[in-house]
Amino acid sequence: MTAELVRGQNHTLPQTRLEIRISAGTPVVAGATLGDENGRVAGVEWIAHPGSPQLHGLEVSRQAAADHRLAVDLDALPDGVHRVTVLLALPLDAGGPARFGAVASPFVAVTGLDGAEIATFTLTGLDSESAVAALELYRRQGAWKVRAVGQGYAGGLAAMLADQGVDRAAELAGTIQEAVARGLARTVAPPPPRTPEGDRVRHTPAPAPAPGNGRPPVPPAPPVTPPQPEPLAEPAAPGGPINYAHPRRQSTAPPPPPPAAPPAQPGQPAQPVAGDATGWSMDERLYNQVWGMFEDLARAAAAYRSAVDFAESRMDQELERTLSDPRSRIGGAGDRAREEARAKRDELTARARESLDRDLTQLAAESAVVEPALPAPYAGWDNPVWHGYRVPMEIPMALRIGDLHLPESADLRIPLLVRLPLERGMWIDSGRTASEAAALAGTDQLRRLAMETAVLHAARLLAVYPPNEFTVHVIDPAGSAAGALDPLVRSGVLPSPPATGAQGVSSVLAHLTRRVDLVQMAIRAGAADSLPPDLDPAEQLLIVNDFPHGFDDRAVTQLRYLADEGPSVGVHLMMVADREEASEYGPILDPLWRSLLRVTPVADDHLADPWVGHAWTYEPPRTPPGSAVLDEVLARVAHARRTGGR
């Protein structure tokens, strides 16, 4: 039976290998400190946080997230540890709430590896605090217990760490927040938060736990509710009721159930079906299904890596205990101990790999039926759906901007889908220091590839919006990207030629800055009909090539303003530049980088998922060699713009 704790209450732990699950409703930083008998932390090496997530017997998340899973092996903790304190803090400079009193009460559960809850605690009564010691695991007379703490700190992480005796607590708190900021900048934005309706339905069997003493796969999380379509006209106020009505849909009936999977053969997993998630339309179902596959793969890989780490840790501990006895070094006892420990390690690792392979096989089968069924906005350029492309009359839910994969299964690609309208722009890094693959390419080649990638993203955005509802502007100060921009220029989809020279840069930035100002003023005044007739109501995308060359301080300030304020009124940035070269502007550009999703023109493992924070390899979009699909699509977009879609 689960113990529902209140502040100050404790409960005996029946096992020493645990998970601590945190649900906060808003991104929070999760960490843990190790304390001695008096609760004092010996040093930074006894603190697990996003910048240093692993200690012996303890692993925390690498980034801020609304949901966390912390792995704890109490038997593997360093000698002298008598207390594990779980810490939560609100990330700084993330645009979110600054105090726990402004968010839903965080919920913490201590579970076994099978997912069964041992004790839970809801952190109520918080107000101005921005950091809180949620609970502690402590050793008393040889037994481990959990205590609900709920001690908040208005002084944030620094005050909480100082209270535990950490030297230079303010400096460490700054280091942790900086690591969190870096994590936020590289994290793929998750779908909208789950709601009681429309859970994603999976027809695959749950992975079997690894037998024996191996660490089983991470138990499946509560079902993830698919993100519902956002209203295009008037977004809901923060904290207010959410309107889940589909844009332009009059029916209020619930969404139809997803298609049922074909009956499975005895002893065989169910056959996957494209669109097996809930939603109003097949596009919504497929969007939800892709995100479900993304999460499934992230958690399957996390379970495998956790099992392998445990097997290695167990082998090291067994060898240390055996070889610390001088008697074991006589004769062949030491060699036998090493062989037995390695054999156990190999057995546990093999079992974990078998479980992972089962999950990968099922996900690969699902991908094989989902990929051909994807609509054009979700499909790769090599999908035949583009050959029958027609300019749409409605904005789709999302857009594919590349693929993601993990080293455990490089052939299993997950489409990277981002919601529309865009919530953040992109920084396409053309620097040679961006990744190992980039370092092998020449500077000119990288810049060309980066600009070609930007053109493919822009073309896809133009293709999925209704006629004249998306406009692209280009700033190319030195005119160096003429070749890459040729498809956009030749097709006539640009309203004006790429801006060159200082005057061209200034003119485009002034035009878009004015648009942001006017729309913001109209929204605040509730007078949208008072906008000047020459203002283009379409979504705007600004492609900036070769930054910072040709940009003065005023232009840099305008770019920061567009990155911060533009997305809320339909103005988006796509920067094509070398991050290292741009760093000469110093910290003034830090907010710009953090507000943009960094992608690369070559494969690179820099993006993180929002669940466990794996480093995923990002593959940029590419058209098939020799294909004319890009020119054909842009020609149809240009024709629709001229004729109004007729």
Residue pairs with C-beta under 8 A, 6 or more apart in sequence:
2 117
2 118
2 119
2 120
3 9
3 11
3 118
3 119
3 120
4 119
4 120
4 121
5 11
5 119
5 120
5 121
5 135
5 146
5 147
5 148
6 121
6 148
7 121
7 125
7 148
7 149
7 150
8 147
8 148
8 149
9 147
9 148
10 145
10 146
10 147
10 148
11 118
11 119
11 145
11 146
12 143
12 144
12 145
13 74
13 110
13 118
13 119
13 137
13 143
13 144
13 145
13 146
14 112
14 118
15 112
16 73
16 74
16 75
16 144
17 72
17 73
17 74
17 75
17 112
17 113
17 215
18 71
18 72
18 73
18 74
18 110
18 111
18 112
18 113
18 118
18 137
19 69
19 70
19 71
19 72
19 110
19 111
19 112
19 113
19 115
19 218
20 68
20 69
20 70
20 72
20 86
20 108
20 109
20 110
20 111
20 135
21 67
21 68
21 69
21 70
21 108
21 109
21 111
22 28
22 30
22 67
22 68
22 69
22 70
22 86
22 88
22 106
22 107
22 108
22 134
23 66
23 67
23 106
23 107
24 66
24 67
24 88
24 103
24 104
24 106
24 107
25 66
25 103
25 104
25 106
25 193
26 66
26 90
26 96
26 97
26 103
26 104
27 64
27 65
27 66
27 91
27 94
27 96
27 184
28 64
28 65
28 66
28 68
28 88
28 89
28 90
28 91
28 106
29 49
29 50
29 64
29 87
29 88
29 89
29 90
29 91
29 157
29 176
29 177
29 180
30 60
30 61
30 65
30 68
30 70
30 86
30 87
30 88
31 47
31 48
31 49
31 50
31 60
31 86
31 87
31 89
31 176
32 47
32 48
32 58
32 60
32 70
32 72
32 84
32 85
32 86
32 87
33 41
33 46
33 47
33 48
33 84
33 85
33 87
33 161
33 164
33 166
34 41
34 42
34 46
34 47
34 55
34 58
34 77
34 78
34 81
34 83
34 84
35 41
35 46
35 81
35 82
35 83
35 84
35 85
35 164
36 42
36 80
36 81
36 82
36 83
37 82
37 83
39 83
39 85
39 164
39 165
40 164
40 165
41 47
41 161
41 164
41 165
41 166
42 80
43 166
43 167
44 52
44 166
44 172
45 55
46 55
46 78
46 81
47 161
47 166
47 172
48 54
48 55
48 58
48 59
48 60
49 60
49 176
49 179
50 60
50 61
50 62
50 63
50 64
50 176
50 179
50 180
50 183
51 175
51 176
51 178
51 179
53 59
53 60
53 61
53 62
55 77
55 78
56 76
56 77
56 78
56 313
57 72
57 73
57 74
57 75
57 76
57 77
57 78
57 313
58 70
58 71
58 72
58 73
58 77
58 84
59 70
59 71
59 306
59 309
60 68
60 70
61 68
61 69
61 70
61 612
61 613
62 183
62 608
62 613
63 180
63 183
63 184
63 187
63 608
63 610
63 613
64 91
64 94
64 180
64 183
64 184
65 610
65 611
65 613
66 190
66 193
67 221
67 611
69 218
69 302
69 612
70 86
71 306
72 84
72 137
73 310
73 313
74 84
74 137
74 139
74 144
76 313
76 317
77 84
82 138
82 139
83 136
83 137
83 138
83 139
84 136
84 137
84 138
85 133
85 135
85 136
85 149
85 164
86 108
86 133
86 134
86 135
86 136
86 137
87 131
87 132
87 133
87 134
87 157
87 160
88 106
88 123
88 131
88 132
88 134
89 130
89 131
89 132
89 156
89 157
89 160
89 176
90 96
90 97
90 98
90 99
90 100
90 130
90 131
90 156
91 177
91 180
91 181
91 184
92 177
92 180
92 181
93 177
93 181
93 591
93 594
94 180
94 181
94 184
97 103
98 130
99 126
99 127
99 128
99 129
99 130
99 154
100 106
100 123
100 126
100 127
100 129
100 130
100 132
100 152
101 126
101 127
101 128
101 129
105 122
105 123
105 124
105 126
106 122
106 123
106 132
106 134
107 120
107 121
107 122
107 123
108 120
108 121
108 122
108 123
108 134
108 135
109 117
109 118
109 119
109 120
109 121
110 117
110 118
110 119
110 120
110 135
110 137
110 146
111 117
111 118
111 219
112 118
113 215
113 216
113 219
114 209
114 216
114 219
115 219
115 220
118 146
119 146
119 148
121 134
121 135
121 148
121 150
123 132
123 134
123 150
124 150
125 150
126 132
126 150
126 152
127 152
128 154
129 152
129 153
129 154
130 153
130 154
130 156
130 157
131 152
131 153
131 155
131 156
131 157
131 159
131 160
132 150
132 151
132 152
132 153
132 160
133 149
133 150
133 151
133 153
133 160
134 149
134 150
135 146
135 147
135 148
135 149
135 150
136 146
136 147
136 149
137 144
137 145
137 146
138 144
138 145
138 146
138 147
139 145
153 159
153 160
153 163
156 173
157 169
157 172
157 173
157 176
157 177
158 169
158 170
158 172
158 173
158 174
159 169
161 169
161 172
161 173
162 169
162 170
166 172
181 594
183 608
183 613
184 594
185 593
185 594
185 598
186 598
186 606
186 607
186 608
187 607
187 608
187 609
187 610
187 613
188 404
188 416
188 597
188 607
188 608
188 609
188 610
188 616
189 418
189 419
189 423
189 424
189 597
189 610
190 610
190 611
191 224
191 226
191 227
191 288
191 291
191 419
192 227
192 228
192 230
192 419
194 224
194 225
195 225
195 228
195 242
195 244
196 225
197 225
197 228
197 244
197 254
198 225
198 226
198 228
198 255
198 278
198 279
199 223
199 224
199 225
199 226
199 278
200 223
200 224
200 225
200 226
200 277
200 278
200 288
200 289
200 291
200 292
201 223
201 258
201 276
201 277
201 278
202 223
202 276
202 292
202 296
203 260
203 261
203 270
203 272
203 273
203 276
204 269
204 270
204 272
204 362
204 366
205 269
205 270
206 220
207 217
207 220
207 300
207 303
207 355
207 358
207 359
208 355
208 358
209 216
209 217
209 355
210 216
210 217
210 307
210 348
210 351
210 352
210 354
210 355
211 351
212 347
212 348
212 351
213 314
213 344
213 348
214 307
214 310
214 311
214 347
214 348
214 351
214 352
215 303
215 306
215 307
215 310
215 311
215 348
215 352
216 303
216 307
216 355
217 299
217 300
217 303
217 304
217 307
217 352
217 355
217 356
217 359
218 299
218 300
218 302
218 303
218 306
220 299
221 295
221 299
224 291
224 292
224 295
226 277
226 278
226 279
226 284
226 285
226 287
226 288
226 291
226 292
227 287
227 288
227 291
227 419
228 242
228 244
229 244
229 246
229 247
229 280
229 284
229 397
230 419
231 243
231 245
231 247
232 247
232 395
232 421
233 247
236 242
236 243
245 252
246 280
246 281
247 394
247 395
248 394
249 280
255 278
255 279
255 280
255 284
257 278
258 273
258 275
258 276
258 277
258 278
258 279
258 285
259 273
259 275
259 276
260 273
261 270
261 271
261 272
261 273
261 276
262 270
262 271
262 273
263 270
264 270
264 271
269 362
271 365
272 362
272 365
272 366
272 368
272 369
272 370
273 369
274 286
274 289
274 369
274 370
274 372
274 373
275 282
275 285
275 286
275 289
275 373
276 285
276 289
277 285
277 286
277 288
277 289
277 292
278 285
278 288
279 285
279 287
279 288
282 373
282 375
283 375
283 377
283 378
283 396
283 397
284 397
286 370
286 373
286 374
286 375
286 378
287 378
287 397
287 398
287 417
289 366
289 370
290 370
290 374
290 378
290 414
290 415
290 417
291 417
293 363
293 366
293 367
293 370
293 414
294 404
294 414
294 609
295 609
295 611
296 359
296 363
297 359
297 360
297 363
297 406
297 409
297 412
297 414
298 609
298 611
298 612
298 614
299 611
299 612
300 356
300 359
300 360
300 363
301 356
301 406
301 408
301 612
301 614
302 611
302 612
302 614
303 352
303 355
303 356
304 352
304 353
304 355
304 356
304 408
307 348
307 349
307 351
307 352
307 355
308 349
308 352
310 348
311 344
311 345
311 348
311 349
311 352
312 345
314 344
314 345
314 348
315 341
315 342
315 344
315 345
318 337
318 340
318 341
318 344
319 337
319 338
319 341
322 328
322 334
322 337
322 341
323 329
323 334
323 337
327 333
328 334
328 337
356 408
360 408
360 409
360 412
363 412
364 409
364 411
364 412
367 412
367 413
367 414
371 379
371 380
371 383
371 415
372 383
374 383
374 385
374 400
374 415
375 385
375 396
376 383
376 385
376 386
376 389
376 463
376 464
377 396
377 397
377 398
377 399
377 400
377 420
377 460
377 464
378 396
378 398
378 399
378 400
378 415
378 417
379 385
379 386
379 400
380 400
380 403
380 415
380 621
381 456
381 621
381 622
381 623
381 624
381 627
381 629
381 630
382 623
382 624
382 627
386 629
386 632
386 633
387 629
387 632
389 463
389 632
389 633
389 636
390 636
391 463
391 466
391 467
391 636
391 637
391 640
391 645
392 464
392 465
392 466
393 466
393 645
394 466
395 420
395 421
395 464
395 465
395 466
395 469
396 420
396 464
397 419
397 420
398 417
398 418
398 419
398 420
399 417
399 418
399 420
399 460
399 461
399 464
400 415
400 416
400 417
400 460
400 621
401 416
401 417
401 418
401 426
401 457
401 460
401 599
401 621
402 416
402 599
402 618
402 619
402 620
402 621
403 413
403 414
403 415
403 416
403 618
403 619
404 413
404 414
404 415
404 416
404 607
404 609
404 616
404 617
404 618
404 619
405 411
405 412
405 413
405 414
405 616
405 617
405 619
406 412
406 614
406 616
406 617
407 617
410 617
413 619
416 607
416 618
418 597
420 464
421 539
421 567
421 570
422 539
422 567
422 572
423 567
424 567
424 595
424 596
424 597
425 563
425 566
425 567
425 572
425 573
425 574
425 575
425 595
425 596
425 597
426 457
426 573
426 574
426 575
426 596
426 597
426 598
426 599
427 575
427 577
427 579
427 593
427 596
427 597
427 598
427 599
428 450
428 453
428 454
428 457
428 574
428 575
428 576
428 577
428 599
428 600
428 601
429 438
429 450
429 577
429 578
429 579
429 598
429 599
429 600
429 601
430 446
430 447
430 449
430 450
430 451
430 576
430 577
430 578
430 601
431 438
431 446
431 577
431 578
431 579
431 580
431 581
432 438
432 439
432 441
432 443
432 446
432 578
433 439
433 579
433 580
434 578
434 579
434 600
434 604
434 606
435 600
435 602
435 603
435 604
435 605
435 606
437 602
437 603
437 604
438 446
438 600
438 601
438 602
438 604
441 449
441 602
446 601
446 602
447 480
447 481
447 546
447 576
448 483
448 484
449 601
449 602
450 576
450 600
450 601
451 481
451 484
451 485
451 545
451 576
452 484
452 601
453 599
453 601
453 620
453 621
454 484
454 543
454 545
454 574
454 576
455 484
455 485
455 487
455 488
456 620
456 621
456 622
456 623
456 630
457 574
457 621
458 472
458 488
458 541
458 543
458 574
459 487
459 488
459 493
459 630
459 633
459 634
459 637
460 621
461 470
461 472
461 541
462 470
462 472
462 493
462 634
462 637
463 633
463 634
463 636
463 637
465 538
465 539
466 645
467 637
467 640
467 641
467 643
467 644
467 645
468 538
468 641
468 644
469 538
469 539
470 538
470 539
470 541
471 495
471 536
471 538
471 539
471 540
471 541
472 488
472 493
472 494
472 495
472 540
472 541
472 543
473 494
473 495
473 496
473 499
473 508
473 511
473 512
473 540
473 541
473 542
473 543
474 481
474 485
474 488
474 494
474 498
474 499
474 542
474 543
474 545
475 498
475 499
475 504
475 505
475 508
475 509
475 542
475 543
475 544
475 545
476 482
476 485
476 498
476 499
476 500
476 545
476 546
477 499
477 500
477 501
477 502
477 504
477 505
477 545
477 546
477 549
477 550
477 551
478 500
478 546
478 549
478 550
479 498
479 500
480 545
480 546
481 498
481 545
481 546
481 576
482 489
482 498
485 498
487 630
487 631
487 634
488 494
488 634
489 497
489 498
490 631
491 631
491 634
491 635
491 637
491 638
492 638
492 641
493 634
493 637
493 638
493 641
499 505
499 507
499 508
501 550
502 550
502 552
505 550
505 551
505 555
506 554
506 555
508 542
509 555
509 558
509 559
509 562
510 558
512 540
512 542
512 562
512 566
512 571
513 558
513 561
513 562
515 535
515 536
515 540
515 569
515 571
516 561
516 562
516 565
516 566
516 569
516 571
518 531
518 532
518 535
519 531
519 535
519 569
519 570
520 565
520 568
520 569
522 528
522 530
522 531
523 569
531 537
538 570
539 570
539 571
539 572
540 566
540 570
540 571
540 572
541 572
541 573
541 574
542 562
542 571
542 572
542 573
542 574
543 574
543 576
544 559
544 573
544 574
544 575
544 576
544 577
545 576
545 577
546 576
546 577
547 559
547 575
547 576
547 577
547 582
548 556
548 577
548 581
548 582
548 584
548 585
551 559
556 585
556 588
556 589
559 573
559 575
559 592
560 588
560 589
560 591
560 592
562 571
562 573
563 573
563 591
563 592
563 595
563 596
564 591
564 595
565 571
566 572
566 573
573 596
575 592
575 596
579 593
579 598
582 589
583 589
598 606
599 607
599 618
599 620
600 606
600 618
600 620
601 620
602 620
603 617
603 618
603 619
603 620
604 617
604 618
605 615
605 616
605 617
605 618
606 615
606 618
607 615
607 616
607 618
608 614
608 615
608 616
609 616
623 629
623 630
